[in-house]
Amino acid sequence: MSDRYTDKPFLRFVDAWVLKAIGHLDEATETYCKAMVPQLEQSFGVKGSWDEIVAQQMNFDPELPGQIRKIWTDGQERFAAANGAPADPVQFAMIFVDRNLT
C-alpha cells in the first residue's frame, strides 16, 4: 500500500483541516502543521495559520467546518450501530476529503 501523501503532500493538510473541524486533530499532527507554516506561506505566497492557508487554497466556505462537524456528529451513532464499533475520525476525514474535497 502506498503512502496517501507521497504524490500529494498538501493532502496531509486537508485531512488535518477536516480532523480539526471535527475536534479530533492529534497534537503531533497539529505540531507538524504549525511547523510547516513558513513553507506553506512561501509556496502559496500568503500569510496565515496553516488552517487559514488550507481554507484559502481550497476556497472553503467559512460555514464548512460546522457542516463537517454536523455530518460527523450525526453519523457516529448510525456508524456504530451498523458496524458494531465506533467511527474512526481519521478514516472519516480521509473518506470525507476523498469524496467531497478532491
KOLGU-4560 file (N, C-alpha, C; in nm, 3 decimals, padded with zeros to 5 digits):
<recs>
<n_xx: 00.084 n_yy: -00.118 n_zz: 00.000 ca_xx: 00.000 ca_yy: 00.000 ca_zz: 00.000 c_xx: 00.089 c_yy: 00.125 c_zz: 00.000 mol: A seq: 1 type: MET>
<n_xx: 00.062 n_yy: 00.216 n_zz: -00.088 ca_xx: 00.144 ca_yy: 00.337 ca_zz: -00.097 c_xx: 00.097 c_yy: 00.440 c_zz: 00.006 mol: A seq: 2 type: SER>
<n_xx: 00.189 n_yy: 00.528 n_zz: 00.041 ca_xx: 00.156 ca_yy: 00.635 ca_zz: 00.135 c_xx: 00.060 c_yy: 00.732 c_zz: 00.068 mol: A seq: 3 type: ASP>
<n_xx: -00.045 n_yy: 00.765 n_zz: 00.135 ca_xx: -00.151 ca_yy: 00.853 ca_zz: 00.084 c_xx: -00.095 c_yy: 00.988 c_zz: 00.036 mol: A seq: 4 type: ARG>
<n_xx: 00.012 n_yy: 01.033 n_zz: 00.099 ca_xx: 00.062 ca_yy: 01.168 ca_zz: 00.075 c_xx: 00.186 c_yy: 01.175 c_zz: -00.015 mol: A seq: 5 type: TYR>
<n_xx: 00.235 n_yy: 01.064 n_zz: -00.064 ca_xx: 00.359 ca_yy: 01.063 ca_zz: -00.141 c_xx: 00.356 c_yy: 01.161 c_zz: -00.257 mol: A seq: 6 type: THR>
<n_xx: 00.256 n_yy: 01.154 n_zz: -00.339 ca_xx: 00.248 ca_yy: 01.242 ca_zz: -00.456 c_xx: 00.156 c_yy: 01.362 c_zz: -00.435 mol: A seq: 7 type: ASP>
<n_xx: 00.098 n_yy: 01.371 n_zz: -00.316 ca_xx: 00.004 ca_yy: 01.480 ca_zz: -00.285 c_xx: 00.031 c_yy: 01.532 c_zz: -00.144 mol: A seq: 8 type: LYS>
<n_xx: 00.143 n_yy: 01.601 n_zz: -00.122 ca_xx: 00.176 ca_yy: 01.643 ca_zz: 00.014 c_xx: 00.075 c_yy: 01.739 c_zz: 00.076 mol: A seq: 9 type: PRO>
<n_xx: 00.008 n_yy: 01.820 n_zz: -00.004 ca_xx: -00.089 ca_yy: 01.915 ca_zz: 00.051 c_xx: -00.211 c_yy: 01.842 c_zz: 00.108 mol: A seq: 10 type: PHE>
<n_xx: -00.237 n_yy: 01.721 n_zz: 00.059 ca_xx: -00.350 ca_yy: 01.641 ca_zz: 00.107 c_xx: -00.340 c_yy: 01.616 c_zz: 00.258 mol: A seq: 11 type: LEU>
<n_xx: -00.218 n_yy: 01.604 n_zz: 00.309 ca_xx: -00.198 ca_yy: 01.584 ca_zz: 00.454 c_xx: -00.262 c_yy: 01.700 c_zz: 00.532 mol: A seq: 12 type: ARG>
<n_xx: -00.248 n_yy: 01.822 n_zz: 00.479 ca_xx: -00.302 ca_yy: 01.940 ca_zz: 00.545 c_xx: -00.455 c_yy: 01.945 c_zz: 00.533 mol: A seq: 13 type: PHE>
<n_xx: -00.508 n_yy: 01.899 n_zz: 00.420 ca_xx: -00.654 ca_yy: 01.897 ca_zz: 00.402 c_xx: -00.715 c_yy: 01.795 c_zz: 00.498 mol: A seq: 14 type: VAL>
<n_xx: -00.654 n_yy: 01.676 n_zz: 00.509 ca_xx: -00.702 ca_yy: 01.577 ca_zz: 00.605 c_xx: -00.697 c_yy: 01.634 c_zz: 00.747 mol: A seq: 15 type: ASP>
<n_xx: -00.587 n_yy: 01.700 n_zz: 00.781 ca_xx: -00.572 ca_yy: 01.758 ca_zz: 00.915 c_xx: -00.676 c_yy: 01.867 c_zz: 00.938 mol: A seq: 16 type: ALA>
<n_xx: -00.706 n_yy: 01.943 n_zz: 00.835 ca_xx: -00.807 ca_yy: 02.050 ca_zz: 00.846 c_xx: -00.943 c_yy: 01.991 c_zz: 00.883 mol: A seq: 17 type: TRP>
<n_xx: -00.978 n_yy: 01.880 n_zz: 00.818 ca_xx: -01.106 ca_yy: 01.814 ca_zz: 00.849 c_xx: -01.103 c_yy: 01.758 c_zz: 00.991 mol: A seq: 18 type: VAL>
<n_xx: -00.992 n_yy: 01.697 n_zz: 01.030 ca_xx: -00.980 ca_yy: 01.646 ca_zz: 01.167 c_xx: -00.994 c_yy: 01.759 c_zz: 01.269 mol: A seq: 19 type: LEU>
<n_xx: -00.938 n_yy: 01.874 n_zz: 01.239 ca_xx: -00.951 ca_yy: 01.989 ca_zz: 01.329 c_xx: -01.098 c_yy: 02.033 c_zz: 01.335 mol: A seq: 20 type: LYS>
<n_xx: -01.166 n_yy: 02.031 n_zz: 01.221 ca_xx: -01.306 ca_yy: 02.072 ca_zz: 01.216 c_xx: -01.395 c_yy: 01.985 c_zz: 01.304 mol: A seq: 21 type: ALA>
<n_xx: -01.361 n_yy: 01.855 n_zz: 01.315 ca_xx: -01.443 ca_yy: 01.765 ca_zz: 01.397 c_xx: -01.388 c_yy: 01.748 c_zz: 01.538 mol: A seq: 22 type: ILE>
<n_xx: -01.282 n_yy: 01.822 n_zz: 01.569 ca_xx: -01.227 ca_yy: 01.818 ca_zz: 01.705 c_xx: -01.141 c_yy: 01.696 c_zz: 01.735 mol: A seq: 23 type: GLY>
<n_xx: -01.080 n_yy: 01.637 n_zz: 01.632 ca_xx: -01.000 ca_yy: 01.516 ca_zz: 01.651 c_xx: -00.860 c_yy: 01.526 c_zz: 01.593 mol: A seq: 24 type: HIS>
<n_xx: -00.807 n_yy: 01.646 n_zz: 01.583 ca_xx: -00.670 ca_yy: 01.662 ca_zz: 01.534 c_xx: -00.574 c_yy: 01.632 c_zz: 01.648 mol: A seq: 25 type: LEU>
<n_xx: -00.488 n_yy: 01.532 n_zz: 01.627 ca_xx: -00.394 ca_yy: 01.495 ca_zz: 01.733 c_xx: -00.281 c_yy: 01.599 c_zz: 01.744 mol: A seq: 26 type: ASP>
<n_xx: -00.220 n_yy: 01.601 n_zz: 01.860 ca_xx: -00.119 ca_yy: 01.702 ca_zz: 01.891 c_xx: 00.002 c_yy: 01.695 c_zz: 01.797 mol: A seq: 27 type: GLU>
<n_xx: 00.045 n_yy: 01.574 n_zz: 01.763 ca_xx: 00.162 ca_yy: 01.558 ca_zz: 01.675 c_xx: 00.134 c_yy: 01.617 c_zz: 01.537 mol: A seq: 28 type: ALA>
<n_xx: 00.016 n_yy: 01.592 n_zz: 01.483 ca_xx: -00.018 ca_yy: 01.646 ca_zz: 01.352 c_xx: -00.033 c_yy: 01.796 c_zz: 01.358 mol: A seq: 29 type: THR>
<n_xx: -00.094 n_yy: 01.847 n_zz: 01.464 ca_xx: -00.108 ca_yy: 01.991 ca_zz: 01.482 c_xx: 00.030 c_yy: 02.058 c_zz: 01.488 mol: A seq: 30 type: GLU>
<n_xx: 00.121 n_yy: 01.997 n_zz: 01.561 ca_xx: 00.257 ca_yy: 02.050 ca_zz: 01.573 c_xx: 00.326 c_yy: 02.050 c_zz: 01.437 mol: A seq: 31 type: THR>
<n_xx: 00.311 n_yy: 01.942 n_zz: 01.361 ca_xx: 00.370 ca_yy: 01.934 ca_zz: 01.228 c_xx: 00.313 c_yy: 02.044 c_zz: 01.137 mol: A seq: 32 type: TYR>
<n_xx: 00.183 n_yy: 02.059 n_zz: 01.138 ca_xx: 00.118 ca_yy: 02.159 ca_zz: 01.053 c_xx: 00.165 c_yy: 02.299 c_zz: 01.088 mol: A seq: 33 type: CYS>
<n_xx: 00.175 n_yy: 02.328 n_zz: 01.217 ca_xx: 00.222 ca_yy: 02.460 ca_zz: 01.261 c_xx: 00.367 c_yy: 02.483 c_zz: 01.217 mol: A seq: 34 type: LYS>
<n_xx: 00.449 n_yy: 02.380 n_zz: 01.228 ca_xx: 00.590 ca_yy: 02.392 ca_zz: 01.189 c_xx: 00.606 c_yy: 02.416 c_zz: 01.039 mol: A seq: 35 type: ALA>
<n_xx: 00.509 n_yy: 02.373 n_zz: 00.961 ca_xx: 00.517 ca_yy: 02.386 ca_zz: 00.815 c_xx: 00.463 c_yy: 02.519 c_zz: 00.764 mol: A seq: 36 type: MET>
<n_xx: 00.414 n_yy: 02.605 n_zz: 00.852 ca_xx: 00.357 ca_yy: 02.733 ca_zz: 00.809 c_xx: 00.453 c_yy: 02.814 c_zz: 00.722 mol: A seq: 37 type: VAL>
<n_xx: 00.581 n_yy: 02.829 n_zz: 00.759 ca_xx: 00.670 ca_yy: 02.907 ca_zz: 00.671 c_xx: 00.680 c_yy: 02.851 c_zz: 00.528 mol: A seq: 38 type: PRO>
<n_xx: 00.682 n_yy: 02.718 n_zz: 00.515 ca_xx: 00.686 ca_yy: 02.657 ca_zz: 00.382 c_xx: 00.555 c_yy: 02.679 c_zz: 00.307 mol: A seq: 39 type: GLN>
<n_xx: 00.443 n_yy: 02.669 n_zz: 00.378 ca_xx: 00.314 ca_yy: 02.693 ca_zz: 00.315 c_xx: 00.304 c_yy: 02.838 c_zz: 00.268 mol: A seq: 40 type: LEU>
<n_xx: 00.347 n_yy: 02.930 n_zz: 00.354 ca_xx: 00.343 ca_yy: 03.073 ca_zz: 00.318 c_xx: 00.429 c_yy: 03.099 c_zz: 00.195 mol: A seq: 41 type: GLU>
<n_xx: 00.547 n_yy: 03.038 n_zz: 00.192 ca_xx: 00.636 ca_yy: 03.057 ca_zz: 00.078 c_xx: 00.578 c_yy: 02.993 c_zz: -00.049 mol: A seq: 42 type: GLN>
<n_xx: 00.525 n_yy: 02.874 n_zz: -00.036 ca_xx: 00.471 ca_yy: 02.803 ca_zz: -00.153 c_xx: 00.352 c_yy: 02.876 c_zz: -00.215 mol: A seq: 43 type: SER>
<n_xx: 00.266 n_yy: 02.931 n_zz: -00.130 ca_xx: 00.143 ca_yy: 02.991 ca_zz: -00.181 c_xx: 00.143 c_yy: 03.143 c_zz: -00.182 mol: A seq: 44 type: PHE>
<n_xx: 00.250 n_yy: 03.202 n_zz: -00.127 ca_xx: 00.261 ca_yy: 03.348 ca_zz: -00.129 c_xx: 00.157 c_yy: 03.417 c_zz: -00.045 mol: A seq: 45 type: GLY>
<n_xx: 00.118 n_yy: 03.355 n_zz: 00.065 ca_xx: 00.019 ca_yy: 03.412 ca_zz: 00.156 c_xx: 00.069 c_yy: 03.401 c_zz: 00.299 mol: A seq: 46 type: VAL>
<n_xx: 00.006 n_yy: 03.475 n_zz: 00.387 ca_xx: 00.037 ca_yy: 03.469 ca_zz: 00.530 c_xx: -00.084 c_yy: 03.416 c_zz: 00.604 mol: A seq: 47 type: LYS>
<n_xx: -00.059 n_yy: 03.348 n_zz: 00.715 ca_xx: -00.168 ca_yy: 03.299 ca_zz: 00.798 c_xx: -00.131 c_yy: 03.172 c_zz: 00.868 mol: A seq: 48 type: GLY>
<n_xx: -00.224 n_yy: 03.121 n_zz: 00.947 ca_xx: -00.205 ca_yy: 02.992 ca_zz: 01.014 c_xx: -00.219 c_yy: 02.882 c_zz: 00.908 mol: A seq: 49 type: SER>
<n_xx: -00.175 n_yy: 02.764 n_zz: 00.941 ca_xx: -00.182 ca_yy: 02.655 ca_zz: 00.843 c_xx: -00.326 c_yy: 02.629 c_zz: 00.800 mol: A seq: 50 type: TRP>
<n_xx: -00.420 n_yy: 02.632 n_zz: 00.895 ca_xx: -00.558 ca_yy: 02.602 ca_zz: 00.860 c_xx: -00.621 c_yy: 02.716 c_zz: 00.779 mol: A seq: 51 type: ASP>
<n_xx: -00.579 n_yy: 02.839 n_zz: 00.802 ca_xx: -00.627 ca_yy: 02.950 ca_zz: 00.719 c_xx: -00.575 c_yy: 02.937 c_zz: 00.576 mol: A seq: 52 type: GLU>
<n_xx: -00.450 n_yy: 02.896 n_zz: 00.563 ca_xx: -00.391 ca_yy: 02.878 ca_zz: 00.430 c_xx: -00.462 c_yy: 02.765 c_zz: 00.355 mol: A seq: 53 type: ILE>
<n_xx: -00.490 n_yy: 02.655 n_zz: 00.425 ca_xx: -00.563 ca_yy: 02.544 ca_zz: 00.361 c_xx: -00.700 c_yy: 02.591 c_zz: 00.314 mol: A seq: 54 type: VAL>
<n_xx: -00.773 n_yy: 02.658 n_zz: 00.402 ca_xx: -00.908 ca_yy: 02.705 ca_zz: 00.367 c_xx: -00.903 c_yy: 02.799 c_zz: 00.247 mol: A seq: 55 type: ALA>
<n_xx: -00.803 n_yy: 02.886 n_zz: 00.245 ca_xx: -00.791 ca_yy: 02.981 ca_zz: 00.134 c_xx: -00.757 c_yy: 02.909 c_zz: 00.003 mol: A seq: 56 type: GLN>
<n_xx: -00.661 n_yy: 02.818 n_zz: 00.008 ca_xx: -00.618 ca_yy: 02.748 ca_zz: -00.113 c_xx: -00.728 c_yy: 02.657 c_zz: -00.168 mol: A seq: 57 type: GLN>
<n_xx: -00.811 n_yy: 02.604 n_zz: -00.079 ca_xx: -00.918 ca_yy: 02.514 ca_zz: -00.120 c_xx: -01.049 c_yy: 02.589 c_zz: -00.146 mol: A seq: 58 type: MET>
<n_xx: -01.049 n_yy: 02.720 n_zz: -00.123 ca_xx: -01.170 ca_yy: 02.800 ca_zz: -00.139 c_xx: -01.286 c_yy: 02.749 c_zz: -00.053 mol: A seq: 59 type: ASN>
<n_xx: -01.255 n_yy: 02.713 n_zz: 00.071 ca_xx: -01.357 ca_yy: 02.662 ca_zz: 00.161 c_xx: -01.446 c_yy: 02.775 c_zz: 00.209 mol: A seq: 60 type: PHE>
<n_xx: -01.573 n_yy: 02.749 n_zz: 00.215 ca_xx: -01.671 ca_yy: 02.840 ca_zz: 00.271 c_xx: -01.650 c_yy: 02.847 c_zz: 00.422 mol: A seq: 61 type: ASP>
<n_xx: -01.666 n_yy: 02.963 n_zz: 00.483 ca_xx: -01.649 ca_yy: 02.973 ca_zz: 00.628 c_xx: -01.744 c_yy: 02.882 c_zz: 00.708 mol: A seq: 62 type: PRO>
<n_xx: -01.853 n_yy: 02.843 n_zz: 00.646 ca_xx: -01.951 ca_yy: 02.755 ca_zz: 00.713 c_xx: -01.909 c_yy: 02.608 c_zz: 00.710 mol: A seq: 63 type: GLU>
<n_xx: -01.810 n_yy: 02.574 n_zz: 00.629 ca_xx: -01.776 ca_yy: 02.433 ca_zz: 00.608 c_xx: -01.737 c_yy: 02.359 c_zz: 00.736 mol: A seq: 64 type: LEU>
<n_xx: -01.655 n_yy: 02.415 n_zz: 00.824 ca_xx: -01.622 ca_yy: 02.338 ca_zz: 00.946 c_xx: -01.746 c_yy: 02.295 c_zz: 01.025 mol: A seq: 65 type: PRO>
<n_xx: -01.842 n_yy: 02.382 n_zz: 01.039 ca_xx: -01.965 ca_yy: 02.348 ca_zz: 01.110 c_xx: -02.044 c_yy: 02.240 c_zz: 01.038 mol: A seq: 66 type: GLY>
<n_xx: -02.047 n_yy: 02.247 n_zz: 00.907 ca_xx: -02.119 ca_yy: 02.146 ca_zz: 00.828 c_xx: -02.052 c_yy: 02.009 c_zz: 00.843 mol: A seq: 67 type: GLN>
<n_xx: -01.919 n_yy: 02.008 n_zz: 00.838 ca_xx: -01.847 ca_yy: 01.881 ca_zz: 00.854 c_xx: -01.868 c_yy: 01.826 c_zz: 00.993 mol: A seq: 68 type: ILE>
<n_xx: -01.862 n_yy: 01.911 n_zz: 01.094 ca_xx: -01.884 ca_yy: 01.869 ca_zz: 01.233 c_xx: -02.022 c_yy: 01.807 c_zz: 01.249 mol: A seq: 69 type: ARG>
<n_xx: -02.123 n_yy: 01.865 n_zz: 01.184 ca_xx: -02.260 ca_yy: 01.811 ca_zz: 01.193 c_xx: -02.267 c_yy: 01.673 c_zz: 01.127 mol: A seq: 70 type: LYS>
<n_xx: -02.205 n_yy: 01.657 n_zz: 01.011 ca_xx: -02.204 ca_yy: 01.526 ca_zz: 00.944 c_xx: -02.137 c_yy: 01.422 c_zz: 01.034 mol: A seq: 71 type: ILE>
<n_xx: -02.024 n_yy: 01.459 n_zz: 01.094 ca_xx: -01.952 ca_yy: 01.369 ca_zz: 01.183 c_xx: -02.039 c_yy: 01.330 c_zz: 01.304 mol: A seq: 72 type: TRP>
<n_xx: -02.094 n_yy: 01.431 n_zz: 01.369 ca_xx: -02.173 ca_yy: 01.408 ca_zz: 01.490 c_xx: -02.298 c_yy: 01.325 c_zz: 01.459 mol: A seq: 73 type: THR>
<n_xx: -02.368 n_yy: 01.364 n_zz: 01.355 ca_xx: -02.492 ca_yy: 01.293 ca_zz: 01.320 c_xx: -02.466 c_yy: 01.150 c_zz: 01.275 mol: A seq: 74 type: ASP>
<n_xx: -02.352 n_yy: 01.125 n_zz: 01.214 ca_xx: -02.325 ca_yy: 00.992 ca_zz: 01.158 c_xx: -02.263 c_yy: 00.893 c_zz: 01.254 mol: A seq: 75 type: GLY>
<n_xx: -02.209 n_yy: 00.939 n_zz: 01.366 ca_xx: -02.140 ca_yy: 00.849 ca_zz: 01.458 c_xx: -02.228 c_yy: 00.737 c_zz: 01.511 mol: A seq: 76 type: GLN>
<n_xx: -02.348 n_yy: 00.772 n_zz: 01.555 ca_xx: -02.437 ca_yy: 00.671 ca_zz: 01.612 c_xx: -02.479 c_yy: 00.569 c_zz: 01.506 mol: A seq: 77 type: GLU>
<n_xx: -02.513 n_yy: 00.617 n_zz: 01.388 ca_xx: -02.551 ca_yy: 00.525 ca_zz: 01.278 c_xx: -02.435 c_yy: 00.433 c_zz: 01.243 mol: A seq: 78 type: ARG>
<n_xx: -02.315 n_yy: 00.488 n_zz: 01.236 ca_xx: -02.198 ca_yy: 00.406 ca_zz: 01.202 c_xx: -02.177 c_yy: 00.297 c_zz: 01.307 mol: A seq: 79 type: PHE>
<n_xx: -02.181 n_yy: 00.336 n_zz: 01.433 ca_xx: -02.160 ca_yy: 00.239 ca_zz: 01.541 c_xx: -02.266 c_yy: 00.129 c_zz: 01.538 mol: A seq: 80 type: ALA>
<n_xx: -02.391 n_yy: 00.168 n_zz: 01.513 ca_xx: -02.499 ca_yy: 00.069 ca_zz: 01.508 c_xx: -02.480 c_yy: -00.027 c_zz: 01.391 mol: A seq: 81 type: ALA>
<n_xx: -02.437 n_yy: 00.023 n_zz: 01.279 ca_xx: -02.421 ca_yy: -00.059 ca_zz: 01.160 c_xx: -02.295 c_yy: -00.146 c_zz: 01.164 mol: A seq: 82 type: ALA>
<n_xx: -02.192 n_yy: -00.099 n_zz: 01.233 ca_xx: -02.062 ca_yy: -00.167 ca_zz: 01.229 c_xx: -02.020 c_yy: -00.230 c_zz: 01.361 mol: A seq: 83 type: ASN>
<n_xx: -02.094 n_yy: -00.204 n_zz: 01.466 ca_xx: -02.060 ca_yy: -00.262 ca_zz: 01.594 c_xx: -01.934 c_yy: -00.205 c_zz: 01.656 mol: A seq: 84 type: GLY>
<n_xx: -01.890 n_yy: -00.091 n_zz: 01.608 ca_xx: -01.770 ca_yy: -00.026 ca_zz: 01.660 c_xx: -01.783 c_yy: 00.124 c_zz: 01.637 mol: A seq: 85 type: ALA>
<n_xx: -01.716 n_yy: 00.203 n_zz: 01.718 ca_xx: -01.725 ca_yy: 00.348 ca_zz: 01.698 c_xx: -01.656 c_yy: 00.390 c_zz: 01.569 mol: A seq: 86 type: PRO>
<n_xx: -01.700 n_yy: 00.502 n_zz: 01.517 ca_xx: -01.640 ca_yy: 00.558 ca_zz: 01.395 c_xx: -01.498 c_yy: 00.606 c_zz: 01.424 mol: A seq: 87 type: ALA>
<n_xx: -01.410 n_yy: 00.587 n_zz: 01.329 ca_xx: -01.271 ca_yy: 00.632 ca_zz: 01.340 c_xx: -01.261 c_yy: 00.770 c_zz: 01.277 mol: A seq: 88 type: ASP>
<n_xx: -01.224 n_yy: 00.873 n_zz: 01.354 ca_xx: -01.218 ca_yy: 01.008 ca_zz: 01.299 c_xx: -01.118 c_yy: 01.023 c_zz: 01.184 mol: A seq: 89 type: PRO>
<n_xx: -01.006 n_yy: 00.952 n_zz: 01.189 ca_xx: -00.907 ca_yy: 00.962 ca_zz: 01.081 c_xx: -00.964 c_yy: 00.903 c_zz: 00.953 mol: A seq: 90 type: VAL>
<n_xx: -01.029 n_yy: 00.789 n_zz: 00.965 ca_xx: -01.091 ca_yy: 00.727 ca_zz: 00.848 c_xx: -01.201 c_yy: 00.817 c_zz: 00.793 mol: A seq: 91 type: GLN>
<n_xx: -01.282 n_yy: 00.874 n_zz: 00.883 ca_xx: -01.386 ca_yy: 00.967 ca_zz: 00.840 c_xx: -01.325 c_yy: 01.083 c_zz: 00.761 mol: A seq: 92 type: PHE>
<n_xx: -01.219 n_yy: 01.143 n_zz: 00.815 ca_xx: -01.156 ca_yy: 01.258 ca_zz: 00.749 c_xx: -01.108 c_yy: 01.222 c_zz: 00.609 mol: A seq: 93 type: ALA>
<n_xx: -01.040 n_yy: 01.109 n_zz: 00.598 ca_xx: -00.988 ca_yy: 01.068 ca_zz: 00.466 c_xx: -01.099 c_yy: 01.042 c_zz: 00.367 mol: A seq: 94 type: MET>
<n_xx: -01.202 n_yy: 00.972 n_zz: 00.410 ca_xx: -01.315 ca_yy: 00.944 ca_zz: 00.321 c_xx: -01.386 c_yy: 01.073 c_zz: 00.283 mol: A seq: 95 type: ILE>
<n_xx: -01.407 n_yy: 01.161 n_zz: 00.382 ca_xx: -01.474 ca_yy: 01.288 ca_zz: 00.354 c_xx: -01.395 c_yy: 01.369 c_zz: 00.252 mol: A seq: 96 type: PHE>
<n_xx: -01.265 n_yy: 01.378 n_zz: 00.271 ca_xx: -01.179 ca_yy: 01.452 ca_zz: 00.178 c_xx: -01.186 c_yy: 01.390 c_zz: 00.039 mol: A seq: 97 type: VAL>
<n_xx: -01.170 n_yy: 01.259 n_zz: 00.031 ca_xx: -01.171 ca_yy: 01.191 ca_zz: -00.099 c_xx: -01.303 c_yy: 01.210 c_zz: -00.173 mol: A seq: 98 type: ASP>
<n_xx: -01.413 n_yy: 01.205 n_zz: -00.101 ca_xx: -01.545 ca_yy: 01.213 ca_zz: -00.165 c_xx: -01.590 c_yy: 01.357 c_zz: -00.193 mol: A seq: 99 type: ARG>
<n_xx: -01.543 n_yy: 01.452 n_zz: -00.113 ca_xx: -01.600 ca_yy: 01.585 ca_zz: -00.122 c_xx: -01.503 c_yy: 01.699 c_zz: -00.154 mol: A seq: 100 type: ASN>
<n_xx: -01.376 n_yy: 01.679 n_zz: -00.128 ca_xx: -01.284 ca_yy: 01.793 ca_zz: -00.138 c_xx: -01.170 c_yy: 01.777 c_zz: -00.238 mol: A seq: 101 type: LEU>
<n_xx: -01.161 n_yy: 01.662 n_zz: -00.303 ca_xx: -01.053 ca_yy: 01.644 ca_zz: -00.402 c_xx: -01.108 c_yy: 01.618 c_zz: -00.538 mol: A seq: 102 type: THR>
</recs>
